[in-house]
Every structure is written in structure tokens, then in C-alpha cells.
């Protein structure tokens, strides 16, 4: 390789390094955006899970009350029909 070929190669490598630096900066920005979006989604999911947990607790309370009422009424009707 002569001097002009070496100089051309160096210039080409410098240009490629600059392109890679720009691409790396863009990728870092994209990664930060994705990370911020994931953090927001995690917070929203935690909030929804809290709501779901509260609703499930309320549903189990309603089921327990329904089960107690059905036991009381079935016992009462059983007593009344066997008594009469």
C-alpha cells in the first residue's frame, strides 16, 4: 500500500467511526426511551393490580355473605318443612 491508499483508508475509517458514534448515540437514546416507557408501564400495572386485589377481596366478601345467607335460609326452610 502506498501513502495515498493508506490516507484514503484512514479517512474511510474515521468516517465509519463517526457514523458508528452517531448510531451508538441514537441507540442509547432509543434504549433510554424504552426504559422510561417500561417504568411507566410497571407503575400502571402495579396500580391496576392493587385495584384488582381490592375487587377480589370485595367479591370474596359478597360470596361469604351469600353462602351464610343460603345456609341460614336452607336451615330455616328445612326446619319449617320438617316441623309442619
KANOR-V48125 format. One line per field, one symbol per residue. psi: psi as a letter, one per 40 degrees, with the letter a starting at -180 (. if undefined). burial: b if it has 9 or more other C-alpha atoms within 8 Angstrom, else e. A space follows every 10 residues. Layout:
psi->???
burial->???
//
This chain:
psi->hidddddddd dddddddddd dddddddddd dddddddddd dddddddddd dddddddddd dddddddddd dddddddddd ddd.
burial->eeeeebeeee eeeeeeeeee eeeeeeeeee eeeeeeeeee eeeeeeeeee eeeeeeeeee eeeeeeeeee eeeeeeeeee eeee
//
